[in-house]
Amino acid sequence: MRKRSVGINVRVTVTEKKKVTMLARKCGLSLSEYLRKRALGYEPGGHPPTEVFDVLDKLDEIAESCSMRDGAAISAHTDRLRDLLIGGN
Protein backbone atom coordinates (compact mmCIF):
# COMPACT_ATOMS: atom_id res chain seq x y z
CA MET A 1 0.00 0.00 0.00
CA ARG A 2 1.21 3.48 -0.80
CA LYS A 3 2.17 5.72 2.05
CA ARG A 4 0.28 8.98 1.86
CA SER A 5 2.20 11.71 3.60
CA VAL A 6 1.13 14.94 1.88
CA GLY A 7 -2.14 16.68 2.67
CA ILE A 8 -4.31 18.99 0.60
CA ASN A 9 -6.55 21.42 2.46
CA VAL A 10 -9.79 22.53 0.84
CA ARG A 11 -12.25 24.99 2.37
CA VAL A 12 -15.95 24.29 1.87
CA THR A 13 -19.21 25.46 3.39
CA VAL A 14 -20.99 23.37 6.01
CA THR A 15 -23.63 22.46 3.41
CA GLU A 16 -21.00 21.40 0.87
CA LYS A 17 -19.26 19.23 3.44
CA LYS A 18 -22.53 17.55 4.39
CA LYS A 19 -23.32 16.84 0.75
CA VAL A 20 -19.86 15.45 -0.06
CA THR A 21 -19.88 13.35 3.12
CA MET A 22 -23.29 11.95 2.18
CA LEU A 23 -22.10 11.11 -1.34
CA ALA A 24 -19.02 9.36 0.06
CA ARG A 25 -21.14 7.35 2.51
CA LYS A 26 -23.56 6.42 -0.29
CA CYS A 27 -20.60 4.98 -2.21
CA GLY A 28 -19.28 3.14 0.83
CA LEU A 29 -16.09 5.23 0.90
CA SER A 30 -14.42 7.41 3.48
CA LEU A 31 -14.52 11.12 2.76
CA SER A 32 -10.79 11.15 1.95
CA GLU A 33 -11.03 8.15 -0.38
CA TYR A 34 -14.07 9.61 -2.14
CA LEU A 35 -12.36 12.98 -2.70
CA ARG A 36 -9.14 11.30 -3.85
CA LYS A 37 -11.00 9.11 -6.35
CA ARG A 38 -13.06 11.99 -7.69
CA ALA A 39 -9.99 14.23 -8.04
CA LEU A 40 -8.23 11.51 -10.03
CA GLY A 41 -11.16 11.13 -12.43
CA TYR A 42 -12.86 8.04 -11.01
CA GLU A 43 -16.63 8.15 -10.72
CA PRO A 44 -17.56 5.76 -7.92
CA GLY A 45 -21.00 4.21 -8.08
CA GLY A 46 -23.41 4.24 -5.21
CA HIS A 47 -24.66 1.26 -3.28
CA PRO A 48 -28.16 0.00 -3.99
CA PRO A 49 -30.91 1.22 -1.68
CA THR A 50 -31.28 -0.60 1.64
CA GLU A 51 -34.59 -2.04 0.44
CA VAL A 52 -32.66 -4.24 -2.00
CA PHE A 53 -30.70 -5.73 0.88
CA ASP A 54 -33.91 -6.14 2.88
CA VAL A 55 -35.28 -8.28 0.04
CA LEU A 56 -32.09 -10.36 -0.05
CA ASP A 57 -32.31 -10.85 3.73
CA LYS A 58 -35.91 -12.01 3.32
CA LEU A 59 -34.76 -14.51 0.68
CA ASP A 60 -32.21 -15.82 3.19
CA GLU A 61 -35.04 -16.30 5.70
CA ILE A 62 -37.07 -18.21 3.10
CA ALA A 63 -34.05 -20.39 2.31
CA GLU A 64 -33.72 -21.29 5.98
CA SER A 65 -37.31 -22.57 6.02
CA CYS A 66 -36.87 -24.71 2.89
CA SER A 67 -35.46 -28.18 2.54
CA MET A 68 -31.69 -28.39 2.79
CA ARG A 69 -31.22 -28.76 -0.99
CA ASP A 70 -33.66 -26.02 -1.98
CA GLY A 71 -32.42 -23.73 0.79
CA ALA A 72 -28.83 -24.16 -0.35
CA ALA A 73 -29.81 -23.29 -3.93
CA ILE A 74 -31.70 -20.17 -2.82
CA SER A 75 -28.81 -19.11 -0.59
CA ALA A 76 -26.32 -19.55 -3.44
CA HIS A 77 -28.43 -17.37 -5.75
CA THR A 78 -28.90 -14.76 -3.02
CA ASP A 79 -25.14 -14.66 -2.37
CA ARG A 80 -24.45 -14.17 -6.09
CA LEU A 81 -26.97 -11.32 -6.24
CA ARG A 82 -25.45 -9.69 -3.17
CA ASP A 83 -21.97 -9.94 -4.73
CA LEU A 84 -23.18 -8.40 -7.98
CA LEU A 85 -24.86 -5.53 -6.16
CA ILE A 86 -21.92 -4.61 -3.96
CA GLY A 87 -19.10 -5.40 -6.36
CA GLY A 88 -17.94 -8.69 -4.90
CA ASN A 89 -16.15 -11.41 -6.83
C-alpha positions as CSV (number, residue, x, y, z in Angstrom):
1,M,0.0,0.0,0.0
2,R,1.2,3.5,-0.8
3,K,2.2,5.7,2.0
4,R,0.3,9.0,1.9
5,S,2.2,11.7,3.6
6,V,1.1,14.9,1.9
7,G,-2.1,16.7,2.7
8,I,-4.3,19.0,0.6
9,N,-6.6,21.4,2.5
10,V,-9.8,22.5,0.8
11,R,-12.2,25.0,2.4
12,V,-16.0,24.3,1.9
13,T,-19.2,25.5,3.4
14,V,-21.0,23.4,6.0
15,T,-23.6,22.5,3.4
16,E,-21.0,21.4,0.9
17,K,-19.3,19.2,3.4
18,K,-22.5,17.5,4.4
19,K,-23.3,16.8,0.7
20,V,-19.9,15.4,-0.1
21,T,-19.9,13.4,3.1
22,M,-23.3,11.9,2.2
23,L,-22.1,11.1,-1.3
24,A,-19.0,9.4,0.1
25,R,-21.1,7.4,2.5
26,K,-23.6,6.4,-0.3
27,C,-20.6,5.0,-2.2
28,G,-19.3,3.1,0.8
29,L,-16.1,5.2,0.9
30,S,-14.4,7.4,3.5
31,L,-14.5,11.1,2.8
32,S,-10.8,11.2,2.0
33,E,-11.0,8.2,-0.4
34,Y,-14.1,9.6,-2.1
35,L,-12.4,13.0,-2.7
36,R,-9.1,11.3,-3.8
37,K,-11.0,9.1,-6.4
38,R,-13.1,12.0,-7.7
39,A,-10.0,14.2,-8.0
40,L,-8.2,11.5,-10.0
41,G,-11.2,11.1,-12.4
42,Y,-12.9,8.0,-11.0
43,E,-16.6,8.2,-10.7
44,P,-17.6,5.8,-7.9
45,G,-21.0,4.2,-8.1
46,G,-23.4,4.2,-5.2
47,H,-24.7,1.3,-3.3
48,P,-28.2,0.0,-4.0
49,P,-30.9,1.2,-1.7
50,T,-31.3,-0.6,1.6
51,E,-34.6,-2.0,0.4
52,V,-32.7,-4.2,-2.0
53,F,-30.7,-5.7,0.9
54,D,-33.9,-6.1,2.9
55,V,-35.3,-8.3,0.0
56,L,-32.1,-10.4,-0.1
57,D,-32.3,-10.8,3.7
58,K,-35.9,-12.0,3.3
59,L,-34.8,-14.5,0.7
60,D,-32.2,-15.8,3.2
61,E,-35.0,-16.3,5.7
62,I,-37.1,-18.2,3.1
63,A,-34.1,-20.4,2.3
64,E,-33.7,-21.3,6.0
65,S,-37.3,-22.6,6.0
66,C,-36.9,-24.7,2.9
67,S,-35.5,-28.2,2.5
68,M,-31.7,-28.4,2.8
69,R,-31.2,-28.8,-1.0
70,D,-33.7,-26.0,-2.0
71,G,-32.4,-23.7,0.8
72,A,-28.8,-24.2,-0.3
73,A,-29.8,-23.3,-3.9
74,I,-31.7,-20.2,-2.8
75,S,-28.8,-19.1,-0.6
76,A,-26.3,-19.6,-3.4
77,H,-28.4,-17.4,-5.7
78,T,-28.9,-14.8,-3.0
79,D,-25.1,-14.7,-2.4
80,R,-24.5,-14.2,-6.1
81,L,-27.0,-11.3,-6.2
82,R,-25.4,-9.7,-3.2
83,D,-22.0,-9.9,-4.7
84,L,-23.2,-8.4,-8.0
85,L,-24.9,-5.5,-6.2
86,I,-21.9,-4.6,-4.0
87,G,-19.1,-5.4,-6.4
88,G,-17.9,-8.7,-4.9
89,N,-16.1,-11.4,-6.8
